[in-house]
Amino acid sequence: MMTREENDRLCRIGPGTPMGALFRRYWMPIALAEKLPEPGGAPRHERLLGQDFVVFRSQQGKVGVLDELCMHRGASLVLGRVEDCGIRCLYHGWKFGTDGEILDIMNMPPGKRPPKLKANAYPVVEAGGIIWTYLGPAEKQPPFPHWQYLDVPDTHRVVMRVDSHYNWVQATEGGLDSSHVSILHTNGARPGWLGQSTDQVGAFDDTGPQLELEETEFGYHYAAFRRPARPGEPENCRIVPFVMPSGRIIPGGALQGASNATLVLEIPLDDEHTATYSVRYSSKPVDPAERHRETGFDDPEIYSFEDNKLKMSRGDYKQNRAIMATNFSGLRGIATEDAAIATSQGPIYDRSTEHLIASDMAVVRFRRRLLDSVDDMERGGDPVGVQADHRLIQAIDAPRPAGAHWRTLIPSHRVSAVDQAAE
């Protein structure tokens, strides 16, 4: 059980907070590239880690990320004009380049020397349908993470963003909790829960998986073992990596298709709001409409593609209790079910009241990994995973190997500490 002080230390990410300092040491998604489709188009307001930014694409096509408020008198640059290689504030005409350089000052009296100033601008990388930025100290900037999904064609991935009203920790913990998959997602994971079914998903009928966990250079990975559907078959081994500070990769297999994987990044907008970026990628083309149906976000009553917002609240979970005789949750779509649970926990869940069991091993280790890394930073060290090679990180859904350690399924992962199986 955590104390309330530990819970705050884990959850709060604004400027000046310990966890906020940790997040600022990693590259973070700030916007979907599709929201800035044209050079010189309208700038966008984006919130990230409790700060407000303007994100714009210059007429030359380069993306800039600046503090939202003009450094002169505090007007929002989201109102500004995007001109050639920069953005001009409407209030007094100060114009800034994508690097923060002052390019022009319209209200400068004749003969006066312009001030030696520069607006706060942040490094930007546009890759794989996402605009990424780095908010930390320049001298600590890590290499840009090269995720595996960046190497597949655009047709082989679907990128989504969902903005929700709950803290990033409960979203991340939900994704790392293997035992809930066979319960909350019963209709997809256990289609025969009402009796015989021709749909076979094998080991997901086992609602109490056994877990083993190892710490790695990028965070940790765990293996969830489930009993086979038929006697004589091997156990199912589902390996999920947690990638610091709030990422995970979900393997394909029975639920998603053997050729698929899904990268999920839970990005704090502020203490009470989270942007979930998900990338379904595959060795085969991925149908966006099919992906949207799987999540449940193809329902306009649930989700808005226009502003990427989840239309769910503690007063209205969009649950249909009339169908629960045949639909376990009364919700449609795996991601919709996850979002309903996270929403139900409130803006920031108080973990000092919970009671954990062995199935929560991965959740407990997530908390420890984050808090230990914050402690290391405060002693002058670097957080875990900032130099990790993300190209080597993968997730696996496969039969448990006979006569070998499950780690042989993911030889590219560099292990730093080994735990015993949960009892």
N, C-alpha and C positions, 0 to 999 in steps of 0.2 A: 504494500500500500504506500502511496506517495503522500507526502505532506502537501498542504496547500501552497507553501512556499516553493517546493520543488515543482509543483504543477505550473505555477506562474513562470518559473525559470524555464520550463520546457516549452510553454505555449506562446509566450509573448515575444514578439519579434521586431518591435518598433526601434527607431534610432536610440542608441544608448543602452539597449538591453543586451544581456550576454548572448541570448540565442539570436538576436538580430545581428550582432557582430559576427556570429558564426555563419549565418546565411549569406552575409555580404562577402564572404570569402569564396563563394562559388558563382559560376555563371548561372543566371536565372532567366527563364522565359518571361517576357514582358508583354508580348502581343502575338497574335497570329499574323503572319505575313499577308494573308488575304484581306486583312482589314486596312492595309495600305496598298491597294492594288496599282495605283497610278502615280508616276512621278508628279510632284507638285500638287497632289490631292490634299484634302482636308486633314489637318493634324488631329491627333487623338489624345485624349486624357487617359492615362493609365496609372493605376495605383499599384505599388509593389513594396512590400516590407514596411508598410505604414508611411510611405512617402508618395508624393504626387509628382508625375512627370508629364511632359509633352513628348509624344513620339510622332515624327513626321518623316516623309520621304521627299527629299529635295527634287527639284526639277531635273537634276542629273541622275536621279534614281538612288542616291545614297540615303540611308536611314540615320536619323539623329535621335538621341535620347537626352533631353535636358531637363533640369528642374522646371516644374510647370510655371512658376511665377517669375516674371521678368526681374532681373537683378536690379533694375533701375528703380521702379516704384511699385512692383508687385502685381502688375496686371497679368492675367493668365495668357500664356503664349498659345493656348488652345484656340484663342480668338484670332491668332496672328495670321499674317499672309505668308504663304510659302513662295519664296522668290528665288529663282535660279539655285544657288548653292546654300541657301539658308532660310531662316524664318524671321519675319519682322513683326515686332510688337505693335499692335494697333494704337497703343496709348501715346507714345512719343516717338515711334519709328526706329527704335533700336533694333538692329538686325544682327542675328547670330548665325554662325556657321554650324554645321553638324558637330564640329569639335569644340564649340563654345566660344570661338573667337568673335570679337565684335567687328562686324564688317562695315557698319554704317550707323551714324547717329543723326537722325533728321533734325533734332532740336538743338544741335550744337551751334552756339553763336559763332559768327565768323571770326577767324583768327585765334580761336581757342584750341588748345591741344587736347585731343581725345584722351580720356582716362585709360590708364594701363590696367585694364580689367579683363576678366575672362569668365564667362558663365560656366556653371558646373555642367559638364558634359560627360557622358559615360560611354565606355567601350561598347561597341555593337558588333554582333555577328548575325547575319541572316542565313539560316541554314535549315533545310528540311521542313519548310513551311512555317517556321517559328522565328521571331525576332528575339534574340538573346542579349542580355546586358550584364555588366559586372559593376557592382556598387561599392566594392571594398577598396582598401588602400592600393594605390597604383603599384607600389613595390611588391605587393603580395599577389598580384594578378596571376592566376594559374593558366595553363594552356586550355584552350577551348575543348570541351569534352566531345570526343568523336564517337557518338552513339552508333550502334550497328544500323539503326534504321536510316541513317544518312546515306548508306551505300546502296539502297534499293531505289528503283525508278519511282517517280511520282505516282505512277499508276498502281504501285505495289504498297501504298500506305494511305491511311486516312488519319488526318490530324484533327483533333477536336479540343475545344476549351469549354469548360463549364464553371461559371462563377456561382458560388453558393454561400449561404449565410451560416457558416460554422467554422470553427478553428481548424487549422491545417493538421493538427495532431490527430484529431479523431478521424479525419479522412485517411491519413497515412496508416494509423493503427488498424482501421477496418480492412485496408488492402493487404496488410501483413498477417491477418488472422485467418489461418487456413481452415480451422474447424467450422467457421460460419458458412463456408462455401456450400457445404452439403446440406445446410439447414435453411438459411435465408434464401438461397437460390435453389430451393428444392425443385421447382418446376423445370429448371434447366439441368440441374445436376442429378436429380433422382426422379426421372419422369414416371417411374413405376411406383411412386409412393402411395398411390391409391389402389394398387393391385398390379396385375401383369401389364407389361408394356413392351412393344416391339422396339422402342428406342432404348439403346444400350449405352450407358456411359461408364459402365464398369465400376471401378473402385470408389466412385463418389457416393455409392450407397453406404459407405463407411463414414459415419458422422463424427467419429472420434479418432482422427489420425494421430499416429505417434510421430513426435518431432525430434530431430537432431539438428544442431546448429553449430556453425563455425564462423569465427570472425575472419574477415578478409581485409585486404588493403583498401577496398572501396566501401566497406561497412560491415556487412555479414551476409551469409546465405544460410538458408535452412532447407532441410528435406522433410517433407510430410509423407509418411508411409501409410497407405490405406490397404485394407484387406481386399483380395481379389473377389470379383463377382462370382467366380466358379472355382470349386476346389481344384487344386493342382496347378493353378496359374500363379505367376509371381505377384508379389505385392506391387502396387503402383508407387512410384517415386516421383514426387512433384517438388522440384527445386526452384525456390524463389529467391533472387538476390534483393537485398535492401541496399540502395546506393545513396550514400550521404549527399545532402542532408534529408531529402524527403522523396526519393525516387524508388521505384521497384519495376521489375519486369515480370509480367505474367506469362507463363508458358502456354502454348497452344494445347494440343491434346484433344480429349473428348469434347470439352466445352467450346473451344475456339477453332479447332482444326489443327491438324498436326503441323502444317506449314506456317502457322501464325505465331506471333508473339505480340505483346502489348507493353509498351513503355508508358508508365504513368508517373507524372510529377505533380506533387501537391505543393502549390506555390502560394505562400501567404500574401494576400493583398494587404491585410492588416490583421490585428489580433482576432477579429471575428468573421473575416471573410477569406475564402480560399478560391483560387483558380486551379481547377484540375485540368492539366494538359494530358491528353492520352493520344498515343500514336499506335494504331494497329498496323503492323508491317508484316510482309510475307514474301516468300519466294515466288508467289503467284500474284496476279492482279487482285486487288481488294475492291469490292463493290461498296461505295460510300453509303448507298441506300440500305444495303444489308447490314452494314456496321451500325448505322443509326437505329435500325429496327432492333438490333441486338441490345443496344443500350437502353432502349425505351424512349430515347430523346427525339424520335420522329413524331411524337405526340406534341402538338403546339400548346396543349394545356400543361405540359410538363416542362418544356424547354423552349427557349427562343434562340434560333440560329442568328437572328439579326444582332442581338447584343450579348449572346452567349450566356444568358442568365437562366438559372434553374428557377422555375416557378413553383416553389414548394416552401411551406412554412410550418411551424409547429402547430398552427391552427388549421392547416390544410395540407396533408401529406399526399393528396391525390390518390388515396387508397380506395379501392372499390371492394367493400366488404361483402357485397352481394355475390361475388364470384369466388369467394374463398373456399367453397366446397370443392372446387377443382383447381383453384389457383392458391397455392400455399400462402403467399404473402398478400394477395389482393392487389399486387402491383405488377406492371409489365416491364420487363427489361432488367438485366443484371445491374447496370449502373444506376437505374432508377431506384432499385431496392437498396443499394448501398447508400445513395444520397438520402433516402428517407430515414435510414438508421442514424446517419451522422447529424441530420437536421434534428432528429428527436432528442439528441443529447444536449441540445442547447448551443448557444454561441461559443461557450468555453466550458467543456465538461470538467467537473470537479472530481479528480481521480482519488481524492482522499477518502471517498466513500465506497470504493469498489472492493470486490473480493475475488482474487485471481486464483486460477487452478493451473495444472500442468499444460493445458492446451494454450495458455497465454504466454508460453515461453518466448515466442518471437516478438510479441508486443513488449514484454519486459526488457528484452535485449535492445530493442529499438530505443527505448527511453534511456537505458544505461549508456548506450553508444553515443547518443546526443549529449547527455549531461556530462559524461566523462570527457568528451571532446571540447565542450565549453570550458571545463576545468583546465584542460591542457592548454587551451588558447590563453586563458588568464594567467598561466604560468609562463607564457611566451612561446609556446609551441604552435604547431600548425594543426588545423582540424583534419580529421581522417578523410582520406579520399580525394583531396584537392589535386594530387598528382597522379591519380589512378588512370590507367589506360582503359577507357570505357569501351573500346573496341573488343575487349576480351570478356566483357560481362554478358552472360546469357542466362536464360531460364530453360528448364528441362521438365518435360512430362513424359516418363518412360517407365518400363518395367524395372524393378529393382535388380541391379546386376547380381548374378549368382557368383558367390565366391570372391567378391570384390567390394571395396568400399564405394558408396554412392558418389564419392568425390571423383571417381574415374569417369563419370558422365560429364563433368565440367572441368577438365584438366587445365583450362586457361585461368581459372580463379586461383589467386595467390592467397593461401590461408595463413593467418597469423596466430589464431588460437582456436582450440578445439574444445567443444563441450560434450558431455555425455548425454545420452538420450534422456528425455523427460520420463519420469516414472509415473 
